[in-house]
Amino acid sequence: MDDDALETLKQELRNFAAVRGWEKFHSPKNLAMALIGEAGELVEHFQWLSERQSEELPRSKVEEIELELADVLIYLVRLADRLHVDLAAAAKKKLKLNDEKYPADLVHGSAKKYRDY
């Protein structure tokens, strides 16, 4: 998702909440809690599956997961908006930090934490 698409989505979600009078419910606390709830619903689709099963899902299951991913994204974008966080900039900043913490030549093929190498 490019910066423009993210900005458009943010504006659409802001408008969606406004026309329904939901801003009063969209406190950062409530949005964070809703985000975790939706993330939990996403995880339920993978609970008890093997690694292989999680990679070979039927299309119908992927379509259900797609909707849960959308819910997670919606609450994440809404929360960032309420906190005045530029998600695209934050993600780029975090990727840069991770690049420094996990240099490819040191961590290639390893799942160790940065403090363990």
C-alpha atoms as an extended CHARMM CRD file, in Angstrom:
* protein
*
       117  EXT
         1         1  MET       CA              0.0000000000        0.0000000000        0.0000000000  PROA      1               0.0000000000
         2         2  ASP       CA              1.5650000000        3.2860000000       -1.0300000000  PROA      2               0.0000000000
         3         3  ASP       CA              1.4370000000        6.4770000000        1.0330000000  PROA      3               0.0000000000
         4         4  ASP       CA             -1.4500000000        7.8970000000       -1.0340000000  PROA      4               0.0000000000
         5         5  ALA       CA             -3.5540000000        4.7600000000       -0.6070000000  PROA      5               0.0000000000
         6         6  LEU       CA             -2.9330000000        4.7950000000        3.1260000000  PROA      6               0.0000000000
         7         7  GLU       CA             -3.8770000000        8.4710000000        3.3340000000  PROA      7               0.0000000000
         8         8  THR       CA             -7.0470000000        7.8380000000        1.3160000000  PROA      8               0.0000000000
         9         9  LEU       CA             -7.9890000000        4.9340000000        3.5750000000  PROA      9               0.0000000000
        10        10  LYS       CA             -7.3710000000        7.0830000000        6.6600000000  PROA      10              0.0000000000
        11        11  GLN       CA             -9.6900000000        9.7810000000        5.3000000000  PROA      11              0.0000000000
        12        12  GLU       CA            -12.3720000000        7.2300000000        4.3680000000  PROA      12              0.0000000000
        13        13  LEU       CA            -12.2510000000        5.6880000000        7.8450000000  PROA      13              0.0000000000
        14        14  ARG       CA            -12.3640000000        9.1140000000        9.4940000000  PROA      14              0.0000000000
        15        15  ASN       CA            -15.4380000000        9.9710000000        7.4240000000  PROA      15              0.0000000000
        16        16  PHE       CA            -17.0400000000        6.5690000000        8.0630000000  PROA      16              0.0000000000
        17        17  ALA       CA            -16.7850000000        7.1300000000       11.8170000000  PROA      17              0.0000000000
        18        18  ALA       CA            -17.8710000000       10.7730000000       11.6120000000  PROA      18              0.0000000000
        19        19  VAL       CA            -21.1020000000       10.1930000000        9.6880000000  PROA      19              0.0000000000
        20        20  ARG       CA            -22.0730000000        7.5360000000       12.2260000000  PROA      20              0.0000000000
        21        21  GLY       CA            -21.1640000000        9.6280000000       15.2580000000  PROA      21              0.0000000000
        22        22  TRP       CA            -18.6050000000        7.0550000000       16.3770000000  PROA      22              0.0000000000
        23        23  GLU       CA            -15.6860000000        9.3960000000       17.1240000000  PROA      23              0.0000000000
        24        24  LYS       CA            -16.6500000000        9.3600000000       20.8130000000  PROA      24              0.0000000000
        25        25  PHE       CA            -16.0450000000        5.6010000000       20.8590000000  PROA      25              0.0000000000
        26        26  HSD       CA            -12.7540000000        5.7820000000       18.9470000000  PROA      26              0.0000000000
        27        27  SER       CA            -10.4340000000        6.6920000000       21.7700000000  PROA      27              0.0000000000
        28        28  PRO       CA             -6.9000000000        5.3600000000       21.3960000000  PROA      28              0.0000000000
        29        29  LYS       CA             -7.5970000000        2.8880000000       24.2220000000  PROA      29              0.0000000000
        30        30  ASN       CA            -10.7500000000        1.5430000000       22.5890000000  PROA      30              0.0000000000
        31        31  LEU       CA             -9.1510000000        1.3320000000       19.1600000000  PROA      31              0.0000000000
        32        32  ALA       CA             -6.1260000000       -0.5030000000       20.5630000000  PROA      32              0.0000000000
        33        33  MET       CA             -8.4180000000       -2.9740000000       22.2930000000  PROA      33              0.0000000000
        34        34  ALA       CA            -10.4760000000       -3.4780000000       19.1340000000  PROA      34              0.0000000000
        35        35  LEU       CA             -7.2690000000       -4.0100000000       17.1670000000  PROA      35              0.0000000000
        36        36  ILE       CA             -6.1640000000       -6.7670000000       19.5220000000  PROA      36              0.0000000000
        37        37  GLY       CA             -9.6030000000       -8.3530000000       19.3800000000  PROA      37              0.0000000000
        38        38  GLU       CA             -9.4770000000       -8.4760000000       15.5940000000  PROA      38              0.0000000000
        39        39  ALA       CA             -5.9030000000       -9.7960000000       15.6740000000  PROA      39              0.0000000000
        40        40  GLY       CA             -7.2000000000      -12.5780000000       17.9160000000  PROA      40              0.0000000000
        41        41  GLU       CA             -9.9040000000      -13.4080000000       15.3780000000  PROA      41              0.0000000000
        42        42  LEU       CA             -7.2030000000      -13.5670000000       12.7160000000  PROA      42              0.0000000000
        43        43  VAL       CA             -5.0940000000      -15.9460000000       14.8010000000  PROA      43              0.0000000000
        44        44  GLU       CA             -8.0720000000      -18.2650000000       15.3330000000  PROA      44              0.0000000000
        45        45  HSD       CA             -7.9220000000      -19.1920000000       11.6580000000  PROA      45              0.0000000000
        46        46  PHE       CA             -4.4340000000      -20.6380000000       12.1860000000  PROA      46              0.0000000000
        47        47  GLN       CA             -4.9070000000      -22.1960000000       15.5990000000  PROA      47              0.0000000000
        48        48  TRP       CA             -4.0730000000      -25.8890000000       15.5970000000  PROA      48              0.0000000000
        49        49  LEU       CA             -2.8460000000      -25.9030000000       11.9920000000  PROA      49              0.0000000000
        50        50  SER       CA              0.5540000000      -27.2460000000       11.1040000000  PROA      50              0.0000000000
        51        51  GLU       CA              3.0390000000      -24.9850000000        9.3370000000  PROA      51              0.0000000000
        52        52  ARG       CA              2.2220000000      -26.7380000000        6.0790000000  PROA      52              0.0000000000
        53        53  GLN       CA             -1.5300000000      -26.4600000000        6.5410000000  PROA      53              0.0000000000
        54        54  SER       CA             -1.1720000000      -22.7380000000        7.2170000000  PROA      54              0.0000000000
        55        55  GLU       CA              0.5510000000      -22.3530000000        3.8570000000  PROA      55              0.0000000000
        56        56  GLU       CA             -1.9300000000      -24.4700000000        1.8900000000  PROA      56              0.0000000000
        57        57  LEU       CA             -5.2520000000      -22.9270000000        2.8510000000  PROA      57              0.0000000000
        58        58  PRO       CA             -8.2920000000      -23.3450000000        0.6290000000  PROA      58              0.0000000000
        59        59  ARG       CA             -9.4100000000      -20.2000000000       -1.1660000000  PROA      59              0.0000000000
        60        60  SER       CA            -12.5560000000      -19.9830000000        0.9760000000  PROA      60              0.0000000000
        61        61  LYS       CA            -10.4380000000      -19.8450000000        4.1380000000  PROA      61              0.0000000000
        62        62  VAL       CA             -8.1400000000      -17.2090000000        2.6280000000  PROA      62              0.0000000000
        63        63  GLU       CA            -11.2220000000      -15.1010000000        1.8570000000  PROA      63              0.0000000000
        64        64  GLU       CA            -12.2700000000      -15.2990000000        5.5250000000  PROA      64              0.0000000000
        65        65  ILE       CA             -8.7500000000      -14.3650000000        6.6030000000  PROA      65              0.0000000000
        66        66  GLU       CA             -8.7690000000      -11.4800000000        4.1500000000  PROA      66              0.0000000000
        67        67  LEU       CA            -11.6850000000       -9.9280000000        6.0260000000  PROA      67              0.0000000000
        68        68  GLU       CA             -9.9070000000      -10.3320000000        9.3700000000  PROA      68              0.0000000000
        69        69  LEU       CA             -6.7790000000       -8.7290000000        7.9190000000  PROA      69              0.0000000000
        70        70  ALA       CA             -8.9310000000       -5.8520000000        6.7270000000  PROA      70              0.0000000000
        71        71  ASP       CA            -10.3700000000       -5.4220000000       10.2310000000  PROA      71              0.0000000000
        72        72  VAL       CA             -6.8610000000       -5.3310000000       11.7080000000  PROA      72              0.0000000000
        73        73  LEU       CA             -5.7570000000       -2.7700000000        9.1370000000  PROA      73              0.0000000000
        74        74  ILE       CA             -8.8500000000       -0.6250000000        9.6880000000  PROA      74              0.0000000000
        75        75  TYR       CA             -8.3150000000       -0.4120000000       13.4340000000  PROA      75              0.0000000000
        76        76  LEU       CA             -4.5810000000        0.1300000000       13.0200000000  PROA      76              0.0000000000
        77        77  VAL       CA             -5.0880000000        3.0000000000       10.5760000000  PROA      77              0.0000000000
        78        78  ARG       CA             -7.8000000000        4.5240000000       12.7460000000  PROA      78              0.0000000000
        79        79  LEU       CA             -5.6300000000        4.2850000000       15.8700000000  PROA      79              0.0000000000
        80        80  ALA       CA             -2.6770000000        5.8760000000       14.0940000000  PROA      80              0.0000000000
        81        81  ASP       CA             -4.9400000000        8.6590000000       12.8500000000  PROA      81              0.0000000000
        82        82  ARG       CA             -6.2500000000        9.3890000000       16.3550000000  PROA      82              0.0000000000
        83        83  LEU       CA             -2.6550000000        9.5210000000       17.6540000000  PROA      83              0.0000000000
        84        84  HSD       CA             -1.4530000000       11.6160000000       14.6880000000  PROA      84              0.0000000000
        85        85  VAL       CA              1.0440000000        8.9360000000       13.6690000000  PROA      85              0.0000000000
        86        86  ASP       CA              2.1090000000        8.7410000000       10.0370000000  PROA      86              0.0000000000
        87        87  LEU       CA              2.0320000000        4.9550000000        9.6230000000  PROA      87              0.0000000000
        88        88  ALA       CA              4.0190000000        4.8880000000        6.3930000000  PROA      88              0.0000000000
        89        89  ALA       CA              6.7710000000        7.0490000000        7.9090000000  PROA      89              0.0000000000
        90        90  ALA       CA              6.7430000000        5.0060000000       11.1290000000  PROA      90              0.0000000000
        91        91  ALA       CA              7.0660000000        1.7500000000        9.1760000000  PROA      91              0.0000000000
        92        92  LYS       CA              9.9680000000        3.1360000000        7.1490000000  PROA      92              0.0000000000
        93        93  LYS       CA             11.6670000000        4.3310000000       10.3380000000  PROA      93              0.0000000000
        94        94  LYS       CA             11.1800000000        0.9250000000       11.9760000000  PROA      94              0.0000000000
        95        95  LEU       CA             12.4920000000       -0.8990000000        8.9160000000  PROA      95              0.0000000000
        96        96  LYS       CA             15.6410000000        1.2400000000        9.0370000000  PROA      96              0.0000000000
        97        97  LEU       CA             16.0920000000        0.4420000000       12.7370000000  PROA      97              0.0000000000
        98        98  ASN       CA             15.5840000000       -3.2730000000       12.0510000000  PROA      98              0.0000000000
        99        99  ASP       CA             18.1210000000       -3.1120000000        9.2180000000  PROA      99              0.0000000000
       100       100  GLU       CA             20.6600000000       -1.7880000000       11.7210000000  PROA      100             0.0000000000
       101       101  LYS       CA             19.7180000000       -4.3580000000       14.3940000000  PROA      101             0.0000000000
       102       102  TYR       CA             19.6950000000       -7.2740000000       11.9810000000  PROA      102             0.0000000000
       103       103  PRO       CA             22.4790000000       -6.8730000000        9.3980000000  PROA      103             0.0000000000
       104       104  ALA       CA             21.8260000000       -9.3710000000        6.6130000000  PROA      104             0.0000000000
       105       105  ASP       CA             25.3780000000      -10.7130000000        6.6530000000  PROA      105             0.0000000000
       106       106  LEU       CA             25.0490000000      -11.6190000000       10.3560000000  PROA      106             0.0000000000
       107       107  VAL       CA             21.5090000000      -12.9160000000       10.5140000000  PROA      107             0.0000000000
       108       108  HSD       CA             20.8930000000      -14.5420000000        7.1370000000  PROA      108             0.0000000000
       109       109  GLY       CA             18.9240000000      -17.7520000000        7.7280000000  PROA      109             0.0000000000
       110       110  SER       CA             18.8160000000      -17.2860000000       11.5060000000  PROA      110             0.0000000000
       111       111  ALA       CA             15.8380000000      -16.5570000000       13.7500000000  PROA      111             0.0000000000
       112       112  LYS       CA             17.9950000000      -15.3750000000       16.6680000000  PROA      112             0.0000000000
       113       113  LYS       CA             17.2260000000      -12.0740000000       18.3700000000  PROA      113             0.0000000000
       114       114  TYR       CA             19.6560000000       -9.2420000000       17.7370000000  PROA      114             0.0000000000
       115       115  ARG       CA             21.0790000000       -9.6060000000       21.2400000000  PROA      115             0.0000000000
       116       116  ASP       CA             22.0000000000      -13.2520000000       20.5770000000  PROA      116             0.0000000000
       117       117  TYR       CA             24.5170000000      -12.8090000000       17.7760000000  PROA      117             0.0000000000
